[in-house]
Amino acid sequence: MAKRTKPGTPRPCACQSFAVLDGETVTETTGCTKVVPRRFAQGHDAKLKSLLIRAGVAGYRVRWTEDDQTREGDPLAASRLFGFGHQVESGIRGRLDKLARRAEKKAAKAQPRVVAIKVGRHVYAGATIDPATGAASYTTRSGEAKTAAAGKFTIQEEN
């Protein structure tokens, strides 16, 4: 049978000393208030990892207290203090890849609308409206291609 060890002295959970910074403003913490005889309360290492991943994806810095000194750095540097830097790094990379895939998918879905527009006193059929900018591209009667900024035309009818 394994020898029982004495419980450690109770101290604050390590995750509560971390805060996400937007400039000098604290935007997010883990919200932990536990006092435990270990480094982390049960599951709080995962709570800290997810906080660091969210901060890394958003591009924020992290502030933490270590040996009664306040330090500041990027989320990867903070995660390396506990030996799970590789997990935070892959989590950040995975979320950024997922966001990029979503943006590509959304951009592929956004097709320009074909409408008739009125610019000044002239009406142009077959104009396309760019969904990203709201600008309309049309061809004049003389064959010249033009673009009207959003708000500089009115939609007459949908084709």
C-alpha positions in Angstrom: 0.0 0.0 0.0 1.2 3.5 -0.8 2.4 5.7 1.9 0.1 8.6 2.7 1.6 12.0 2.3 0.7 15.0 4.4 -1.5 17.5 2.7 0.3 20.7 1.6 -0.4 24.1 3.1 -3.5 25.7 1.7 -2.8 28.5 -0.8 -4.8 30.2 -3.5 -5.4 28.3 -6.7 -2.7 29.4 -9.3 -5.4 30.3 -11.9 -6.7 33.2 -9.9 -3.5 35.2 -10.3 -4.1 35.5 -14.1 -5.9 38.4 -15.9 -6.3 39.2 -19.6 -5.4 42.8 -20.5 -6.7 45.0 -23.3 -4.1 47.8 -23.0 -4.1 48.5 -19.3 -7.7 47.4 -18.7 -8.4 43.9 -17.3 -11.0 42.3 -19.5 -11.3 38.8 -18.2 -10.1 36.5 -15.3 -10.9 33.0 -14.4 -13.1 34.1 -11.5 -11.5 31.5 -9.2 -11.5 32.1 -5.4 -10.5 28.6 -4.2 -7.8 27.9 -1.6 -6.3 24.4 -2.1 -3.3 22.4 -0.9 -2.1 21.9 -4.5 -1.1 24.3 -7.3 -4.6 24.1 -9.0 -8.0 23.2 -7.9 -9.5 20.3 -9.8 -10.0 21.3 -13.4 -8.6 24.8 -13.0 -5.5 24.0 -15.1 -8.0 23.5 -18.0 -9.8 26.7 -17.0 -6.5 28.6 -17.2 -5.5 27.0 -20.5 -8.8 28.1 -22.1 -8.4 31.7 -20.7 -4.9 31.8 -22.2 -6.1 30.5 -25.6 -8.9 33.1 -25.7 -6.4 35.8 -24.9 -4.0 34.5 -27.6 -6.7 34.4 -30.3 -7.8 37.9 -29.4 -4.2 39.2 -29.4 -4.3 40.4 -25.8 -1.6 40.3 -23.2 -1.8 38.5 -19.8 -0.8 39.8 -16.3 0.0 37.3 -13.5 1.4 37.4 -10.0 4.5 35.2 -9.4 6.5 35.3 -6.1 4.7 38.5 -5.0 5.8 40.2 -8.3 3.4 41.2 -11.0 4.5 40.2 -14.4 3.1 40.8 -17.9 3.5 38.9 -21.1 2.0 37.0 -24.0 -0.2 34.0 -23.2 2.3 31.5 -24.5 5.0 32.8 -22.1 2.5 32.5 -19.2 1.5 29.0 -20.2 5.1 27.8 -20.3 5.3 28.5 -16.5 3.2 25.3 -16.0 4.4 23.1 -18.8 1.4 23.3 -21.0 2.7 25.9 -23.5 2.5 23.4 -26.4 -1.2 22.8 -25.7 -2.0 26.5 -25.6 0.0 27.1 -28.7 -1.9 24.4 -30.7 -5.2 25.7 -29.2 -4.5 29.2 -30.5 -3.4 28.0 -33.9 -6.5 25.7 -34.1 -8.9 28.5 -33.3 -7.2 31.0 -35.7 -7.4 28.3 -38.4 -11.1 27.8 -37.6 -11.8 31.5 -37.8 -10.0 31.8 -41.1 -12.1 28.8 -42.5 -15.3 30.4 -41.4 -14.4 33.8 -43.0 -13.5 32.0 -46.3 -16.8 30.1 -46.2 -18.8 33.3 -45.5 -17.0 35.2 -48.2 -17.7 32.4 -50.7 -21.4 32.4 -49.8 -21.7 36.2 -50.3 -22.6 36.6 -53.9 -23.0 40.0 -55.5 -26.7 41.0 -56.1 -27.8 42.0 -59.6 -30.3 44.9 -59.5 -31.4 47.9 -61.4 -30.1 51.1 -59.7 -30.7 54.8 -60.1 -27.6 57.1 -60.0 -28.6 60.7 -60.4 -31.4 60.8 -62.9 -30.2 57.7 -64.9 -31.4 54.1 -64.3 -29.0 51.3 -65.0 -30.2 47.7 -65.2 -27.9 44.8 -64.5 -25.8 46.6 -61.8 -24.1 44.4 -59.2 -23.9 45.3 -55.5 -20.8 44.1 -53.6 -22.0 42.5 -50.3 -18.7 43.4 -48.5 -18.7 47.2 -49.3 -22.2 47.9 -50.5 -20.8 49.6 -53.6 -22.6 49.2 -57.0 -20.8 48.5 -60.2 -22.6 49.3 -63.4 -22.1 50.1 -67.1 -23.2 53.3 -68.7 -24.9 53.5 -72.1 -21.6 54.4 -73.7 -20.0 51.2 -72.3 -18.0 52.8 -69.6 -17.7 50.7 -66.4 -18.3 52.7 -63.2 -18.7 52.2 -59.5 -21.0 54.1 -57.2 -20.2 54.1 -53.5 -22.8 52.9 -50.9 -25.4 55.6 -50.4 -24.8 57.3 -53.8 -27.5 55.3 -55.6 -31.0 53.9 -55.0 -32.1 50.4 -55.8 -35.0 50.5 -58.3 -35.8 46.7 -58.6 -34.3 43.3 -57.8 -33.6 41.1 -60.8 
